[in-house]
């Protein structure tokens, strides 16, 4: 073992060396004094090519960037912060990761125990600051150089990976290691890149799947929400059932996908004949789809999600299982009636540059090597209504469906997926909410990332709420629409992004082929 004049540095070096040796690649750092040992160790590993290290000045943006990278890679992102408000700024992304099963490892530096509760600078209670939004919170006492501390660091790292990834059979999610450090807070040795800890990862727990045998006679639809994935497609196609898939479900593809299901659930005669719903993932977008789950004439069967956690909003699920089969042949005439109704809705085409044509253009431009992130506002609902069935990598923060951190999340995805283009389809308020994440770290290298902004002058999503018809227009605009007057050209220029304003479909199609960091300002009527 390499010795150090700083127990803090020795502990940090062994902790991070273990994470790296276990295969964790993506590290995210916001600079600070109390966390300097962690920063130095991360820098040593990055210089040796053993990890990818990304530095941000804003911990809130840092956390959402880490979230995006974990979404894209399926592997844990490590987040390093100093103490105090730095830790609190992680909270929105931690909540999203908790609700959507995204693995994060939070290394939050802290004062030693004797400096807590006595007014020391940048000190607050960081233990359980995230409450139940972390799978585990370990308060690690400040190392003092005793024998065995290196082994403790190794075991902490191994345990953090296992819990964050859900190796124990639980939902993946964030883990917090709250690391107290005493002065001297850092040293140049040991070099974390030269350590070779012995890493023994635990076996992954594989629970026995629970099956259900369902009657083939009931008219059934499959609803696929966020996190559903290809399993929903496979089941719908195996049994000939219509697939009502949200755009961020990873299941809006194949011959059974009913693209215009939102409209059909509101108006079509065939929707009134539904007697069973099978739910994958976490559906959150359409009121009509959710109403089905509360309909006493409709049986609800939920397929357990490995990432999105328990879902039974109506508390009516007759079965919550891992897999299903049916007892007889399914009548494919049911599916054909849904396909015909879907085709009838599609026949009403629009030529103006409206939200529907914006969605269509983005879907047409996005192909195999590309990624698409949908902001949690009006445009994801427009995509749910109009986006065609197409096998794409579509992401969205649907755990809590907040608009915060969307630019950072898109950047985190782009850091992992560098071959194609990462597009984020967002509203103007979503962009402004996370404008500070436009800041470019030159160490990130060349990224192809497009922020496609549907600019309609504020929060038009609220126009569909009940109070929109009850309040005076001026009052409604002030309280809900919150129109903004930010000049997006100047915003893009200030942060070094290429700015393209588009006002028709031809301009939009051309803009979507632009490489580099691009802000596409789509003026919607």
N, C-alpha and C positions, 0 to 999 in steps of 0.2 A: 504494500500500500504506500502511495505517495503521501508524505507528511506536509503539513502546511502551518504557517504562523497564524493562520486564521481558521479556527474550527468551522466557522460559517462557510468558508470557501471549500474546505474538505468535504463537508456534508453536501453542499450544492453540486460539486463536481461529481460525486458518486451518484447522486440522485439523477442528474441529467444524463450522465453516461449510461446509466441503466435504461432510462427511457429510450435513448438512441439505440442501444444494442438490442433492445426488444423490438425494434422496428418502427418506433414512433418517429415520424419524419418532419412534421410541420409544427414549428414553434413560432410564437407571437409574443413580442416584447414591447412593453411601454417603459421607457427609462425611469429610474428612480434611485434614491440613495439606499433605502433599506433593502432593496432587492439586488444590489450590485453584485453579490457573489453569484446569484443565479444568472445575471446578465453576462458576466465574464465567462462562466462555464458554457453558456449557450453560444457565445461568440467563438470560443475555442472549438466547439464541435462543428459550428458552421464553417469556420476557416478550414477545417480538415475534411469538409465535404460529407460529414456524417449526418447533418440535419439541414433543413431549409429554414432560415431565420428571417422573419419579417418584423420590422420595427415601426411602431406608430406612436404619435404623440398623444392620442386621445384613447383612453381605455375603453370607452363605449364603442367607438368605431373599431378598435382592435378586436374586441370580443365578437362583434358581428362578422368581421373578416375571418376570424378563426372558425366561426360557425359555418360560414360558406365553404371553407376548405374542408371541414369535416363532412359536410353534406356531400361534396363532390367526391371525396376520397373514400368515404366510409370508414376512415380511421380517426383516432382521437387527435385533436389539436391541443397543444400545450400553450397555456396563456400565463405569462409572467408579469406580475405587477408589484409595485411598492405598496405601502400601507395607506390607510385612510380612505379618502374619497375615491382613490384609484380603484379600490376593491368594489365600492358601491356602484361605480360606473359600469361594472360588468353585469349588473343585475338584469337588465332587459334581455340581453342575449342568453344569460343563464336560464331565465324563465322559458324562453323559446326553445332552448335545447332540452330542457326538462320535459316540456309537453310534446316535443316531436322526436324524442329518443335520439338526440345527437350527442356523441361522445366528446366531452371536453375535460381536460385536466387543468385545474386552476391552481397555480402556484402563487399564493398570495403572501408576500412578505409581511412580517409583523414585528412589533417591539417584543422584547422578552417579557415574561410574566411580571417581573418586578416593576416594569414601567407602565403597566396597564392600570387604568383607573386612578392615575395620580396627575393627570393633566399633561402628560408628555405630548410633544408636538406630533401631528399626523397620526394620532392614536385614537382608535375607537374600538368597540367590541366587534371583531371580525368573525367570532365564533358563531355559527348558525346565522350569519347575516343573510344568507340565502334561504333560511328555513328549510322546508322540505323540497326545495327546487334542486338540491344536490343529492345524489345517491348516497354520498358519504362526506362528512366534514371531519378531518383529522387535525387536531391542534397539536402541532409538533413542537416540543420544547426546544429552546435555543441550545444548539450543540456546544459542548464545552471541551471537546478534545478527548473524551473518554474512549477507551477501546470498545469496539462494537458499534460505534455510531455509523461507520461506513456500511456495515451489514444492515443496520436499520434503514438507511437511505435506500439501499437496494430493494429491501422488502417493501418499503413504502411505494416505490415506483412500480414494482410488479403488481401490487394490490390495486393501485390506482388504475392501471391499464385494464385489469380484469373486471373491476367494478364498472368503469366507464363504458366498456364494450359489452357488458351484460353477460360475461362468461358464466355467471352463476345462475343464468336463466331469467333474471329480471330484465326490465326494460333498460337499454343503454341510456346514458345521460351524463350530466356533469359530476365531477368529483372535485372537492376542494381540499388541498393540502395547505393549511395555514402554518407558515414556516417562520418561527421566531428566530431572530438573529441578534447576537450581541457583538459589540465592537471587539476586535477589529472586524469590520464588515466584509472585507475581501482581501485577497492576495493574488499573486500571479501563479501560484502553485497550490495544489496539483493542477496539471493541464487535463481537463476532462476528456479531451480527445485521446490521451495516452492511457487512460484507465481501461481495464478489461474485466468488468464485473461478471460474476457467474449469474446468469439469468435463467430461472426455471419457471416458466409460465404454467399456471394451473390448467387442467383440462377444461374444455368448454362443456358445460352441462347441457345435455340434449334431452328435454322432457319427452315423454311418450305422447304422441298426438292424440287428441280426443276427436272421435268421429261422430257424425250424425247421419242417419239415413232419412231422407226426406221423400215425401210423396211427389211423384212426377206430375200429378194432375193439377196442382195449384198453379195458376198463372203467376209467374215469378219474374222479377227483374233483379239485376245485380247493380248495386250502387257502389261506386269506387271513389273514395275520398283520398285525401293526402296520405301517402305512404302505402297505398294499395299494391302497386306494382303489377308485374305480369301474372301473378296468381289469379287476379280477378279476371283478366282476359282469358286465361286458360280455362277457368271454370265456366265462364259464360259461353265460350265456344264449345266446350265439351257437352253441355246440356242444352244448347240452343236457346239461351235466354238473352233478352236485350241487356246491353251493358250501358249504364248511365254513369259515365266516367268524368269526373272533374279534370280540368286541364293539368293540375299539378299531381294527379294521382299516379302517373306512370302507367296508366292503363287505357288512355284514350287512343286506342289503336285497334286494328283488326276488323273483321267483317261484322261483328256484333255490336260495335259502338254506335249508339244513337246520339248523334251530334247535337240535335236540337231538342234534347229531352226537357229542358226547362220550359220551353213553349208548349210541348206536348202534355206535360204534367198539368199545366194550367187549363188547356183547352181541348185536348183530344179525348174522344170517347174511349179509346183503348186504355187510357190511363186509369179510368174508373173501374176497370176490370182486374187491376192488380190485387192479388191476394197474398203475396209473399214478397218480402224484400230480403235480399242477402247483402250484408254490409261488409265491405273491406275498407280498412283504413279509417280516416276521420273526415267525413263529409261535412263541409261548413258553408258552402256557397249559396245554395238555393233553398228558399223557404218552402217551395212546393215539394222538393225532395224530402226535406225534414218533416213536413206534415205527414208524409206517408208513414213515418215511424211512429206517429202518435195516433194513426187511424186504427180503431179497434177492429176493423174488418181485415186488417193486413197483419200477417204473421211476420215477426222480425227475427232474423237469424244473423248473428254477428260472428264473423271470422276473426279470431284473435290477431291483433297486430303486434309484430315483434318490436316496432318502434313507437307507435302512436299511443300505446297504453290502452286502458279500458275505455270502450265506447259503448254507451247505451243511454243516450240522452233522454229517451222516452221511458226508460226503466220498464220496457215491455219485451225485451228480448226473450224469446222462448228457449233459445239455445245460444250459448257462447262456446264455440268449438274451434278446432284447428283445421279440420277438413270435413267436407260433406260428400255424399253421393246420393243418388236417387234410386227409387225402387222399380222404375219402369222407363219406357221410352217417353221422351218429352215431345209434345206436339209442336212441330216447327212452324205451323201456321201462325202461332202467336208471335214469333219473331218476325215473320214476313209482314204482318200487319204493322208492327212498329217501324220496320224499314220503309214501308210505303208512306206512313205518316211523316217520317223524318224527311223523305224525299220531297214531299209536298211543301214542307216549310222551306227547304233549301231552294225551291224554285223561285221564291221571291227575292231576287238579287237587288243589291244596291250599288250605285255607281259613284256616289259622293264620297269624299274623304271623311268618313265618319268613324266611329269606334269599331264598327263591324269591319270596314275595309282596312283599318289599322291592324286589327287582329289577323285578318286574312293575309296581309302583306308580311307581317312578322312570321307567321307560320310558314308561308311560302319560302321565305329567305333562310329559314333555319333548317339545317340538314344534319347528316350523321355526325360530323365532327363538332357540331355546335352545341351550345347549352342555352337554355332559356330560363330566366328567373322572372316570375310574375309578382309584382308588388301587391300588397294586401289591400287593394282599394277597388275602385269601380272597374278598372280594366280587366282584372282577373274574372270578374263576373261577366263582362262582355266576352271574354275568351271562353268561359263556360257555356255561353249561349251560342257562340258562332265558330269556335276553333274546329277545324276539320280533324278527323281521325288520322293521326300520323305518329309514327314511332319516333319520338323526340325525347331528349333528356330535359325534362321540365322540373324546375325547383320552385318552391314557394315556402315562406315561413308561415305555415298554417297551424303550428302548435298553439299560438295565441293570436295569430292573424293581425299583428300590429304592423304599422307602416314604418316603424323606426328601424334603422340599420340596413335598409335595403341596398343602398349603394355599396356599403361595406360588404354585405353578403355576396353581392355580385362580384366584387373584387376578389373575395376569398375563393369563389368558384373559379374565376379566371386564373388565379395563381396555380391552381391544380391542373386545369384543362387548358393547355397553352396551344394546342394544335388548331382548334377551330376558333370561332367567335363566341364570346359569352354576351348574350343580349339580356337586358333587363327592361321589361315592359312595365312602365310605372306612370303614375300621375304626377302633376307638377308639385303638389303638396308633399308627396312621398320623396321627391328629389330634394326639396328645400329642407325637409325634416332631417335629412342626413347629408346636407351640403358639405359639411366638414370632411366627410369621407372622400371627397373629390381630390383631396391632397395626394400628391404623387410621391411615393418613395422611389427614388431612382434605382435603389437596390432591388426593386421588384423586377426590373428588366422590362422587356417589351411585352405588353399585354394587348390583346384584341378584345376590347370591351365596349359595347354600345349601350348607352342609356337612352332608350326610346321613350320620350316623355310625351304622353297625351296631354297637351296643354289646353285645359278648358277653363282656366281662371279660378281654380278653387275646388272645394270638396263637393262636387256635384253628386257624389254617391248618396248624399243625404236627401236628395230630391225625392227619393223613393220612400222616405219615412213618413209616418202618419202626420207628424206636425207640420210638414211642408205645406199641406193644404189648410192648416189651421192658423198659422202665424202670418202676419203681414210680411210682404216680400223683403222689406228693408230689415226687419227683425230677424227673419230666417237667414238672410245673407250674413248678418253680423255674427249670429250665434253658431251657425253651422257651416256655411259655405266658405267663410274666411278667405275671400279673394286676396291674392298677392300681387304685388307690382314689381317683383324682382326681374331685372333684365337678364335672362338666361345667357345671352351672348357674353355680357360682361362677367357673369359668374364663371362660365366656361373658360374665358380668357384668363381670368385671375388664377385659375387652378391649372392652366396649361392643357386644357382639353380642346379638341377640334369641335367646333360648333357648326351644325347644319340645320337651317330652318326649312321646313317643307310645308307646302300648302296644297299639293295634289299627289295623286298616287304615283305618277312617274317620278317625281322628285323623291318620294319616300322609298321607292324601289331602288333608286340609285344610291341613296344615303345608306341603306341597309347593306350595301356591298363595300362600304368604306372600312378600312382597317385602322388599327391603333385605338386610342382612347377617344371616343366620339360621343358627343351629346346631340341627339337628334330631337329637335324641338318641333313636334307635330301639332300644328294649330288646328284644333277641333272647333267646330261651330257649336 
